[in-house]
Amino acid sequence: MVFISPQKQVVKVKKVTAKSRKHIIPIAIVLSILFSGTIVVLYFSSDKRSRQTIPTYIDEQGEVHLSQERKDKLAKELDEIDHSQQYALLATYPGYYP
């Protein structure tokens, strides 16, 4: 097929056939795999702490309080921190210690 452009140039136009469209399906499959893989990576790499909620309740005065389970867990964690021990090793001679 021949087409004459507005600049009076002859341009040959290639006809689209089923044979020339055979590459569209593999390209579409690869692009869909890349797109879905990107979505999965972005979902699992986001900060998981931002999706977690702290169990709370609101009393009659409208004040927010921790639930009893969360208060117990917090008290246990603070108690473990208070009763933990820290050790330090001091080197008496400079050099390599295996």
C-alpha positions, 0 to 999 in steps of 0.5 A: 500500500502506498501513501502520499504524505502532505510533503508530497513524499511517497511512503510505503505502509506495511499492512498489519497481518496476523503474522505480525501480531504474534509478538503481542501476546508474549509481550503482554504476558511479560508486562503483566508478570512484571506489573504484578510482581512489582505490586507484590514487592511493594505490598510486602516491603511496606512498613508492617507496623503501620498496618498494625493497630493497638487495641484500645477502647474509649470510655464514657468521657471520650478518653482513649485507653489501652485494652487490659491485654495490651496493658499487661503486655506493656507492663511485662515488657517494661518489667523485663527491661527493668530487670535486664542486665548489661555486660561489657568486656574490657580489653587489657591488652591491645591486639586480636582476640579470637 
